[in-house]
Structure formats: C-alpha cells, structure tokens
Amino acid sequence: MSTIPQILKDTRTAMEKALESSRREFGSIRSGKASPNLLDTVRVEAYGQHMSLNQVAAVAAPEPRLLTVTPWDKGLAHAIEKAIRDSDLGLNPATAGNVIRVPLPALNEERRRDLVKIVHKLAEEGRIAVRHARTHGRDAIKKLDKVSEDDKKHAEKDLQKLHDDFIHRIDELLKSKEAEIMEV
C-alpha cells in the first residue's frame, strides 16, 4: 500500500533521473572545447549489436580542439570511425595507427544555432519526463483510499512544487549550455 510520502519520494526520484539524463545529454553536445563525453551518444556496430562508444574504446581530450579514441579491439577501428562520421555531430575522424583522431572544427554561427536547437529539444524531452513523473504521481495520489481530500490536495500541491522546481533546474541547465555554445 503506497502512502503520500512514498509517492512524493518516488516522483522526486523519477524527476531527478530526468534532470540527470538532461545533464548527461547536454554534456554530449559540444561547445567550444573538446570533452570526452561529447561522443557518449555515438553507437558503434560491434560484435553483432549496437554498443555505446565508451564500451568499445577509450575517449580522451588531449587538446582543446581534439579528441582521441583508442579502440580496445583494433579490429573495430573502422566501425568506430564510421559511427563517429555518421553521427549527427558533424565530425570527421581520421585513423592514425591505433588511435582515431577526431579534430573539432571551430563552430560557425550556423552550427552554433543548430546546436542550440538540439539543446532546446533535449531540454524539452527533460521537461516532458518531469511532467510525466508528476502525472504518474498525481494518478497514484488520486487512487489512494482512506486519505482525506484535503491531504490529497496538499499532496498535489507538493507535487506541483516539485514539478516547478525541476522544470526550473532544467531551464537553468539549458541557459548555461546555450551561453556556453554561443560563446565565441
């Protein structure tokens, strides 16, 4: 039997996951400088399945405008290079020995605008996940028996406060990421 505090706790956990997911997604969008988690969204076809790049290679950022990808299995170098090239990140990797070098071109104005659009889309996905958690929590509260209407109303207000807080936090993330991308 769930209780109001349990429902609020579960809802908060779901919202925190949505926020964390947004934060991770934003980290994979490149701004001016190289970051190893830029390639987190790249999926490589390896061993008959699609795997995360970080499961088949080590990614490092030795210079501000360069990423290096070191495959753990040298036979995957070509597949990794292709996966990076085919991703929507606009990167052009080149294999040099056992290492794949991924130079990051300077961002032009148009590319910055595209990245901002992507970040806005990701933020909206985060907001939708938060709203979904709120709706789920609200439905659970409505189904409770042996709870007064007043308690249900207070719980719904608490849910709304949680929702507003998390939406605000996603918007703050969005603002700082947008500023980071537009910074020349």
trRosetta pair geometry for C-beta under 8 A, 3 or more apart (Angstrom, degrees):
i j d omega theta_ij theta_ji phi_ij phi_ji
2 6 4.8 -137 -159 88 82 130
2 7 5.6 91 153 -58 125 88
2 10 7.9 -40 -146 -3 134 141
2 140 6.3 -37 91 178 150 119
2 144 7.3 -99 85 -94 86 97
3 6 4.7 94 51 7 74 106
3 7 7.0 -139 94 -7 37 87
3 144 7.9 76 -133 -125 33 131
4 7 5.7 -55 -145 36 31 111
4 8 6.3 30 157 -18 66 106
4 141 6.6 53 -114 -119 82 97
4 144 7.1 -9 -63 -77 78 167
4 147 6.8 133 -46 -139 110 146
4 151 6.4 -121 -51 162 154 106
4 152 7.9 -144 -96 -98 122 47
4 155 4.5 -113 -148 -101 119 134
5 8 5.7 -56 -147 38 32 110
5 9 6.2 35 154 -23 66 107
6 9 5.6 -54 -147 35 30 113
6 10 6.3 29 154 -18 65 106
7 10 5.8 -54 -147 37 30 110
7 11 6.2 31 153 -20 64 108
7 137 5.4 123 163 -150 97 83
7 140 4.7 -180 -128 106 124 130
7 141 5.8 156 127 -67 165 79
7 144 7.9 -91 -32 -58 147 123
7 155 7.1 43 77 -175 127 131
8 11 5.6 -55 -146 37 30 113
8 12 6.3 35 153 -22 65 104
8 137 6.9 76 -95 -156 41 133
8 155 6.7 -128 -60 -153 110 90
8 158 5.8 -25 -115 121 132 129
8 159 6.8 -126 -110 -78 83 73
8 162 7.0 175 -158 -44 87 150
9 12 5.7 -51 -149 33 30 112
9 13 6.5 32 151 -20 63 104
10 13 5.6 -53 -152 34 32 114
10 14 6.5 32 151 -19 65 104
10 137 7.1 168 83 -97 93 94
10 140 7.8 21 69 35 135 173
11 14 5.7 -53 -151 35 32 111
11 15 6.3 30 152 -17 66 107
11 133 5.2 126 -156 159 71 98
11 134 6.7 75 -162 -95 123 41
11 136 7.0 173 -105 81 88 95
11 137 3.6 12 -85 -75 134 138
11 159 6.2 -43 143 -126 169 91
11 162 6.2 89 118 109 116 159
12 15 5.7 -58 -148 39 31 110
12 16 6.2 34 152 -23 66 104
12 162 5.9 -106 -89 -147 79 135
13 16 5.7 -52 -147 33 30 112
13 17 6.6 34 152 -21 63 102
14 17 5.7 -52 -154 32 32 113
14 18 6.7 35 148 -20 64 103
14 129 7.6 -150 158 162 89 90
14 132 7.8 -114 154 96 131 87
14 133 3.7 170 107 -120 124 123
14 136 7.0 3 61 60 176 140
14 137 7.9 -160 39 -46 135 105
15 18 5.5 -49 -151 33 37 114
15 19 6.4 37 150 -19 66 103
15 129 7.7 146 -120 121 47 88
15 130 5.1 57 -130 -126 90 82
15 133 4.9 -156 -61 83 75 160
15 134 7.7 57 -77 -51 116 77
15 162 6.2 178 1 156 165 105
15 163 7.4 -138 -106 -99 141 48
15 166 4.3 -100 177 -85 122 163
16 19 5.6 -52 -148 37 34 112
16 20 6.1 35 153 -19 67 107
16 166 7.8 -113 -68 -113 43 123
17 20 5.7 -54 -144 39 30 112
17 21 6.2 35 154 -23 64 106
17 129 7.6 -111 96 158 86 134
18 21 5.7 -53 -148 34 28 114
18 22 6.5 30 152 -19 62 104
18 126 5.3 126 163 -158 92 69
18 129 3.5 175 -119 107 120 124
18 130 5.0 -165 97 -59 158 70
18 133 6.5 -122 -20 -19 135 132
18 166 6.9 64 76 171 118 134
18 170 7.7 -41 128 -75 100 129
19 22 5.7 -54 -153 34 32 111
19 23 6.4 33 149 -21 65 105
19 126 6.7 80 -98 -166 38 120
19 130 7.5 60 -53 -76 79 112
19 166 5.8 -117 -61 -153 117 97
19 169 5.7 0 -128 106 131 127
19 170 6.2 -126 -114 -71 78 86
19 173 7.7 158 -161 -25 82 147
20 23 5.5 -51 -148 34 33 114
20 24 6.4 34 151 -19 65 104
21 24 5.7 -53 -149 36 31 112
21 25 6.3 31 152 -19 65 107
21 126 6.6 178 83 -104 94 89
21 129 6.9 38 55 31 138 173
22 25 5.7 -55 -146 38 31 111
22 26 6.2 33 155 -21 66 105
22 122 6.2 134 -139 147 75 95
22 123 6.4 68 -150 -111 125 50
22 125 7.3 168 -94 82 89 87
22 126 3.4 17 -74 -89 128 142
22 170 5.4 3 109 -128 174 98
22 173 6.0 111 126 93 117 157
23 26 5.8 -54 -149 35 28 111
23 27 6.6 34 150 -25 61 105
23 173 6.1 -109 -91 -134 73 145
24 27 5.6 -54 -155 29 32 116
24 28 7.0 27 150 -19 63 103
24 37 7.6 -113 -159 178 68 135
24 40 7.0 -112 173 122 93 160
25 28 5.9 -58 -158 31 35 109
25 29 7.2 33 147 -21 65 100
25 41 7.6 59 -132 -72 69 122
25 122 4.5 -171 127 -159 136 134
25 125 7.7 35 21 70 176 130
25 126 7.7 -151 38 -56 135 109
26 29 5.8 -54 -158 27 41 110
26 119 6.3 59 -119 -135 85 98
26 122 6.4 169 -68 110 68 145
26 173 6.0 -148 -28 162 164 112
26 174 7.8 -136 -99 -91 134 48
26 177 4.7 -100 -161 -95 122 150
27 35 6.8 -113 -177 123 81 143
27 37 4.5 -6 139 109 113 136
27 38 7.8 -114 145 -71 64 44
27 40 7.0 39 98 12 101 144
28 37 5.7 -94 -83 143 65 82
28 38 5.9 114 -155 -145 50 28
28 39 7.4 -136 -145 25 92 9
28 40 4.5 -105 -95 50 116 104
28 41 4.7 101 167 -19 153 105
29 38 7.7 -69 90 -131 3 74
29 115 5.7 132 -178 -164 113 100
29 118 6.1 168 -115 102 129 121
29 119 5.6 -159 87 -77 176 93
29 122 7.4 -139 -37 1 133 155
29 177 6.8 64 72 -176 127 124
29 181 7.2 -32 134 -82 115 123
30 34 7.4 -14 -138 -111 119 41
30 35 6.9 179 -116 30 77 95
30 38 4.7 33 -75 -129 99 124
30 89 6.9 77 -1 -159 119 106
30 104 6.5 -150 178 -141 154 132
30 107 7.9 -176 110 -68 100 122
30 115 7.3 -91 65 -125 63 141
31 107 7.8 -66 -175 -20 39 153
31 115 7.8 151 -96 148 53 153
31 177 7.5 -145 -67 -163 120 65
31 180 4.2 -61 -111 140 158 98
31 181 4.9 -116 -117 -87 87 52
31 183 7.1 32 177 45 120 102
32 64 7.8 -12 134 172 84 110
32 107 6.6 -101 -97 11 60 120
32 180 7.5 -129 7 169 90 74
32 181 7.9 166 -30 -131 72 32
32 183 6.3 -76 -24 87 131 96
32 184 7.8 139 -89 -143 129 22
33 61 7.8 80 154 177 87 142
33 64 4.7 -67 -135 -160 98 87
33 65 7.4 -87 -133 -68 56 54
34 38 6.7 -85 -157 -6 59 145
34 61 4.0 171 118 -141 109 116
34 63 6.9 66 26 88 141 54
34 64 5.9 154 16 177 93 29
34 65 6.0 160 -31 -113 111 12
34 66 6.0 -62 -48 55 163 27
34 67 5.1 -171 -160 -59 125 81
34 104 5.4 -169 -78 -11 93 142
35 38 5.0 123 69 -36 76 94
35 61 6.0 -36 -107 -50 19 156
36 39 7.1 -60 179 30 49 97
36 59 4.3 137 -156 111 93 102
36 60 6.0 -18 -90 -108 118 22
36 61 5.3 -123 -49 -22 73 98
36 67 6.8 139 -104 -136 52 108
37 40 4.7 3 -167 -33 72 121
37 59 7.9 142 -65 92 30 138
38 67 6.6 -122 56 -71 127 149
38 89 7.1 101 161 -144 98 144
39 42 4.7 -30 -174 9 80 125
39 53 5.0 -61 142 71 109 158
39 54 7.6 140 99 -50 96 84
39 59 5.4 -166 50 -119 130 157
39 67 6.7 146 -27 162 124 160
39 69 7.1 -64 91 -87 178 121
39 84 6.7 -30 -130 -111 119 100
39 87 7.8 172 -137 10 73 172
39 89 7.6 -56 -101 -36 64 170
39 102 7.5 108 -69 49 131 173
40 52 7.1 -12 -166 -164 58 112
40 53 7.2 -134 -117 45 21 106
40 54 6.5 -5 -116 -19 66 124
41 87 7.0 124 98 -151 94 128
41 89 7.9 149 66 -57 112 114
42 52 7.6 96 80 -161 59 53
42 53 4.3 34 82 -37 105 129
42 83 5.3 106 177 139 105 107
42 84 5.8 -1 -136 -92 152 61
42 87 4.9 -66 -104 -71 90 144
42 89 7.5 -49 -70 -9 104 134
43 50 4.4 19 167 178 122 109
43 51 6.8 147 -159 68 72 24
43 52 6.5 -47 -108 -93 64 38
43 53 7.3 -114 -90 -38 17 74
43 83 6.4 -135 85 -155 42 125
44 50 7.1 149 71 -154 30 59
44 51 5.5 -32 63 65 84 80
44 52 7.6 11 18 119 88 12
44 53 5.6 102 -22 -94 113 63
44 56 5.4 -92 69 37 145 147
44 57 7.9 87 -19 0 161 111
44 76 6.8 60 160 -179 139 118
44 79 5.5 94 -172 132 99 102
44 80 5.3 -14 -117 -98 138 63
44 83 4.3 -94 -99 -32 69 165
45 49 7.5 -170 -147 101 58 19
45 50 5.8 -36 -92 -94 61 66
45 51 7.9 128 -115 17 14 76
45 79 5.6 -119 66 -162 77 122
45 83 7.0 177 5 -75 71 114
46 49 7.0 -32 70 65 57 62
46 50 8.0 90 23 -129 68 23
46 51 5.0 -51 46 25 110 123
46 56 5.1 151 -24 -94 171 149
46 73 7.7 130 -156 54 126 133
46 76 5.4 9 -113 -123 117 128
46 79 6.0 144 -77 112 79 152
47 51 7.4 39 41 -24 101 133
51 55 4.6 -104 168 73 114 131
51 56 5.6 106 97 -33 130 113
52 55 4.6 94 64 -6 84 105
52 56 7.8 170 87 2 50 85
53 56 6.4 -81 -158 47 36 92
53 57 5.9 -43 174 47 77 105
53 59 6.7 52 126 -50 117 128
53 69 7.2 -64 179 -137 120 129
53 80 6.7 98 -135 -141 93 97
53 83 6.8 179 -85 110 101 138
53 84 7.6 71 -106 -72 141 89
54 57 7.2 -85 -115 66 27 62
54 58 7.9 50 -141 -113 66 33
54 59 6.4 -71 -94 4 82 114
56 71 6.2 -16 144 -141 88 82
56 72 6.2 -136 -177 28 45 99
56 73 6.8 -60 -164 28 91 99
56 76 5.5 -105 170 137 128 164
56 80 6.6 -156 105 -83 123 113
57 69 4.9 35 143 -180 144 90
57 70 5.8 163 -166 78 91 40
57 71 4.5 -51 -96 -98 106 47
57 72 6.1 -153 -94 -12 43 74
57 76 7.3 -145 -56 99 105 126
57 80 5.8 64 -30 -122 148 151
57 100 7.7 -12 -163 26 157 119
58 69 7.4 160 79 -156 46 47
58 70 4.7 -10 55 58 95 100
58 72 7.2 96 -19 -60 84 86
59 67 6.1 -10 -169 -177 95 112
59 68 7.4 161 -154 82 47 48
59 69 5.4 -13 -103 -103 75 75
59 70 8.0 -169 -75 21 31 69
60 67 7.0 153 80 -161 40 62
60 68 5.0 -13 61 57 93 95
60 70 7.5 20 4 -3 107 106
61 64 7.7 43 166 -108 108 22
61 66 7.1 142 -154 87 60 55
61 67 5.5 -35 -96 -104 71 69
61 68 7.8 178 -85 16 24 73
62 66 6.1 -33 60 91 84 111
62 68 5.9 27 -4 -4 112 121
63 66 4.2 41 56 33 105 109
65 103 6.4 20 140 -163 91 73
65 104 4.7 -133 -163 57 66 95
65 106 7.6 -29 -125 -69 133 66
66 101 6.5 -29 -162 -165 109 92
66 102 7.0 138 -163 75 57 55
66 103 5.6 -28 -104 -107 79 58
66 104 6.7 -140 -72 5 29 86
67 101 7.8 143 80 -165 52 45
67 102 4.2 -18 65 64 98 111
67 104 6.9 78 -10 -43 93 102
68 99 5.3 -17 -167 -175 109 119
68 100 7.1 143 -163 73 54 52
68 101 5.9 -24 -106 -105 75 59
68 102 7.2 -174 -84 19 25 81
69 80 6.0 -166 134 154 140 135
69 84 7.2 -151 -12 -58 160 146
69 93 7.2 -22 24 -137 128 138
69 99 7.1 140 69 -167 46 65
69 100 4.1 -20 63 62 102 107
69 102 6.3 55 -13 -18 106 117
70 98 6.6 35 -143 131 86 93
70 99 5.4 -33 -91 -110 79 79
70 100 7.6 -167 -73 21 32 75
71 74 6.0 134 88 -99 117 31
71 75 8.0 -141 136 50 143 40
71 76 4.7 -176 -157 73 139 99
71 77 5.1 -129 5 -76 147 66
71 80 5.5 -155 -79 -12 115 152
71 98 7.5 -126 46 180 84 77
71 100 7.2 66 -27 -11 95 112
72 76 7.8 19 54 36 63 133
73 76 4.7 73 82 -4 96 110
74 77 5.9 -10 -172 -27 53 112
74 98 6.1 -65 -111 -131 106 92
76 79 5.0 -62 -163 48 68 113
76 80 5.5 70 138 -29 90 102
77 80 5.8 -59 -147 36 27 110
77 81 6.3 28 156 -20 65 107
77 95 5.6 75 167 -119 121 136
77 98 7.5 -123 -86 -152 135 46
77 100 6.3 169 -154 -58 86 109
78 81 5.8 -54 -147 35 30 112
78 82 6.3 30 154 -18 64 108
78 95 7.7 -40 -82 -46 54 151
79 82 5.7 -55 -148 38 30 112
79 83 6.3 33 153 -23 65 106
80 83 5.7 -53 -147 34 31 112
80 84 6.5 29 155 -17 65 104
80 93 7.9 -86 122 116 82 166
80 100 6.0 -147 107 -18 118 160
81 84 6.0 -57 -152 36 29 108
81 85 6.3 26 152 -17 65 110
81 93 4.9 -146 -139 94 76 126
81 94 7.8 64 -137 -105 122 13
81 95 5.7 -63 -75 -48 142 103
81 100 5.5 -158 -82 -129 87 134
82 85 5.7 -57 -146 39 30 111
82 86 6.0 20 159 -12 67 113
83 86 6.0 -61 -140 44 26 104
83 87 6.5 41 154 -40 62 97
84 87 5.8 -41 -152 10 31 115
84 89 7.4 -53 -169 52 68 127
84 91 5.6 -61 162 87 98 121
84 93 4.6 57 89 -19 140 135
84 100 7.2 154 8 146 152 141
84 102 6.1 -106 178 -104 151 129
85 91 7.1 -112 -98 88 42 73
85 92 6.6 48 -114 -121 88 48
85 93 6.1 -108 -56 27 84 93
87 91 7.1 10 64 32 107 104
90 105 7.4 -79 131 38 106 120
90 111 6.7 -121 70 -133 170 121
91 102 5.4 13 175 -167 133 107
91 103 7.9 164 -157 70 88 48
91 104 7.0 -42 -114 -104 103 61
91 105 8.0 -172 -114 3 56 91
92 102 7.8 151 73 -145 36 66
92 103 7.2 -21 69 55 84 90
92 105 7.8 50 18 -34 104 112
93 100 5.0 13 179 172 126 108
93 101 6.8 155 -157 80 70 42
93 102 4.6 -34 -99 -94 87 82
94 100 7.2 158 78 -160 30 65
94 101 5.4 -20 65 62 84 94
94 102 8.0 163 20 -84 61 40
94 103 7.7 11 14 -1 107 99
95 99 7.5 157 -154 89 59 38
95 100 5.2 -38 -97 -103 67 73
95 101 7.7 157 -107 16 16 73
96 99 5.7 -22 69 72 83 87
96 100 7.6 139 20 -113 68 24
96 101 5.4 22 7 -11 119 115
107 111 4.8 -137 -156 90 78 120
107 112 5.1 94 152 -64 123 86
107 115 7.3 -40 -142 -4 136 142
107 181 7.5 -126 161 -170 170 74
108 111 5.0 90 52 11 71 104
108 112 7.1 -131 97 -9 35 90
109 112 5.7 -55 -151 32 30 114
109 113 6.6 30 153 -19 65 104
110 113 5.7 -53 -153 33 33 111
110 114 6.5 35 148 -20 65 104
111 114 5.5 -50 -149 34 35 115
111 115 6.4 36 151 -20 66 104
112 115 5.7 -55 -151 36 31 111
112 116 6.4 34 150 -22 65 103
112 181 5.5 146 -154 153 84 94
112 182 5.8 104 174 -102 130 55
113 116 5.6 -51 -149 33 33 113
113 117 6.6 37 150 -21 64 101
114 117 5.7 -53 -155 32 33 113
114 118 6.6 33 148 -19 65 103
115 118 5.5 -51 -150 35 36 113
115 119 6.3 37 151 -20 67 104
115 181 5.0 -163 106 -151 126 139
116 119 5.6 -52 -148 36 33 112
116 120 6.4 37 151 -22 65 103
116 178 5.5 63 -130 -131 99 89
116 181 5.7 -180 -70 94 79 147
116 182 6.9 36 -73 -58 127 98
117 120 5.7 -53 -151 34 32 113
117 121 6.5 34 150 -20 64 104
118 121 5.6 -54 -152 34 33 113
118 122 6.4 32 150 -18 66 105
119 122 5.6 -52 -148 37 34 112
119 123 6.3 37 151 -23 65 104
119 174 6.4 140 148 -140 104 77
119 177 5.2 -171 -153 117 142 128
119 178 6.2 -176 98 -75 148 75
119 181 6.8 -145 -20 -22 148 151
120 123 5.6 -52 -148 34 32 113
120 124 6.5 34 152 -21 64 103
120 174 7.0 73 -102 -153 54 124
120 178 8.0 51 -61 -85 83 117
121 124 5.7 -53 -152 33 31 112
121 125 6.7 35 148 -21 63 101
122 125 5.5 -49 -153 32 35 114
122 126 6.6 39 148 -20 64 102
123 126 5.5 -52 -155 34 36 115
123 127 6.5 37 147 -20 67 102
123 170 5.6 136 -157 160 85 104
123 171 7.2 87 -172 -93 131 45
123 173 7.2 175 -110 85 102 101
123 174 4.2 28 -98 -86 149 125
124 127 5.5 -49 -147 35 36 113
124 128 6.3 41 151 -23 66 102
125 128 5.6 -50 -148 33 32 113
125 129 6.6 34 151 -20 63 102
126 129 5.7 -53 -153 33 32 111
126 130 6.6 32 150 -18 65 104
126 170 4.6 173 114 -133 131 137
126 173 8.0 -23 85 64 173 139
127 130 5.6 -54 -151 36 35 112
127 131 6.3 34 151 -18 68 105
127 167 5.7 55 -126 -124 93 88
127 170 5.8 -168 -67 92 76 158
128 131 5.6 -53 -147 38 33 111
128 132 6.1 38 151 -25 65 105
129 132 5.5 -51 -147 33 31 116
129 133 6.6 35 152 -21 63 102
130 133 5.7 -51 -152 32 32 112
130 134 6.6 34 149 -19 64 103
130 163 6.1 128 153 -143 103 70
130 166 4.6 -177 -132 109 135 128
130 167 5.8 -176 102 -68 156 73
130 170 6.9 -128 -23 -21 143 141
131 134 5.5 -53 -151 35 35 113
131 135 6.3 36 152 -19 67 104
131 163 6.9 66 -99 -148 52 118
132 135 5.7 -52 -148 36 31 112
132 136 6.3 34 152 -21 64 107
133 136 5.6 -54 -148 36 30 114
133 137 6.3 31 152 -18 64 107
133 163 7.9 177 80 -98 94 85
134 137 5.7 -57 -150 38 30 111
134 138 6.2 32 153 -22 66 107
134 159 5.5 122 -147 165 83 105
134 160 7.3 75 -151 -92 130 45
134 162 7.2 171 -97 85 94 102
134 163 4.3 25 -84 -86 140 125
135 138 5.6 -53 -145 35 30 112
135 139 6.4 32 155 -19 64 104
136 139 5.9 -54 -151 34 28 111
136 140 6.5 28 150 -19 62 106
137 140 5.6 -56 -150 35 32 112
137 141 6.4 33 152 -21 66 104
137 159 5.0 176 108 -125 131 127
138 141 5.7 -53 -150 34 32 111
138 142 6.5 33 153 -20 65 105
138 156 6.1 59 -121 -120 91 93
138 159 5.9 158 -70 128 80 167
139 142 5.8 -54 -149 34 32 112
139 143 6.6 28 154 -19 64 109
140 143 5.9 -61 -153 35 31 111
140 144 7.3 51 148 -44 61 90
141 144 5.8 -34 -163 -4 39 117
141 147 8.0 -102 -168 97 71 154
141 152 5.5 135 159 -145 106 84
141 155 5.0 179 -132 110 139 134
141 156 6.2 -174 97 -66 159 79
141 159 7.2 -113 -20 -38 147 142
142 152 7.0 84 -94 -159 46 131
144 147 4.3 9 125 16 124 136
144 152 6.8 -174 55 -93 120 103
147 151 5.0 -109 177 82 93 131
147 152 5.9 111 120 -56 113 90
148 151 4.7 98 60 4 82 100
148 152 7.1 -145 99 -4 46 85
149 152 5.5 -55 -151 36 36 114
149 153 6.2 40 151 -23 68 103
150 153 5.6 -53 -149 34 31 112
150 154 6.4 30 153 -17 65 104
151 154 5.7 -52 -148 37 32 111
151 155 6.2 34 152 -21 65 107
152 155 5.6 -54 -148 36 31 113
152 156 6.4 32 152 -21 65 104
153 156 5.7 -54 -150 34 31 111
153 157 6.6 34 150 -21 64 102
154 157 5.6 -52 -153 33 34 113
154 158 6.5 36 149 -20 66 103
155 158 5.5 -51 -151 35 34 113
155 159 6.4 41 147 -23 65 102
156 159 5.3 -46 -149 32 36 117
156 160 6.5 39 151 -21 64 101
157 160 5.6 -52 -152 34 33 112
157 161 6.5 37 149 -22 65 102
158 161 5.6 -50 -150 32 34 113
158 162 6.5 38 150 -20 65 103
159 162 5.6 -54 -153 34 32 114
159 163 6.3 35 149 -22 66 106
160 163 5.4 -51 -148 35 33 117
160 164 6.3 34 154 -20 66 104
161 164 5.8 -54 -148 36 30 110
161 165 6.3 33 153 -22 64 107
162 165 5.8 -59 -152 34 28 113
162 166 6.4 18 157 -12 65 109
163 166 6.2 -65 -150 40 26 103
163 167 6.2 25 156 -19 65 109
164 167 5.8 -55 -144 37 29 111
164 168 6.2 33 154 -22 64 107
165 168 5.8 -58 -153 34 27 113
165 169 6.5 26 151 -20 64 106
166 169 5.4 -49 -145 34 37 112
166 170 6.5 38 154 -18 66 101
167 170 5.8 -53 -152 35 32 110
167 171 6.4 34 149 -20 64 107
168 171 5.6 -55 -150 37 31 113
168 172 6.5 35 151 -23 65 102
169 172 5.6 -48 -148 31 34 114
169 173 6.6 39 150 -20 63 101
170 173 5.6 -50 -152 34 35 114
170 174 6.3 39 148 -23 65 105
171 174 5.4 -51 -149 34 33 117
171 175 6.4 38 152 -23 65 101
172 175 5.7 -49 -149 31 32 113
172 176 6.6 23 156 -12 65 104
173 176 6.2 -63 -152 39 28 103
173 177 6.1 23 155 -16 67 112
174 177 5.9 -61 -144 40 27 108
174 178 6.0 29 158 -22 65 110
175 178 5.8 -58 -147 35 25 112
175 179 6.4 24 155 -18 63 106
176 179 5.7 -52 -148 36 33 111
176 180 6.3 38 151 -23 65 106
177 180 5.5 -52 -149 34 33 115
177 181 6.4 32 153 -19 66 104
178 181 5.9 -54 -149 35 31 109
178 182 6.2 17 158 -9 66 112
179 182 6.1 -64 -142 45 28 102
179 183 6.3 45 154 -43 64 101
180 183 5.9 -44 -152 11 26 119
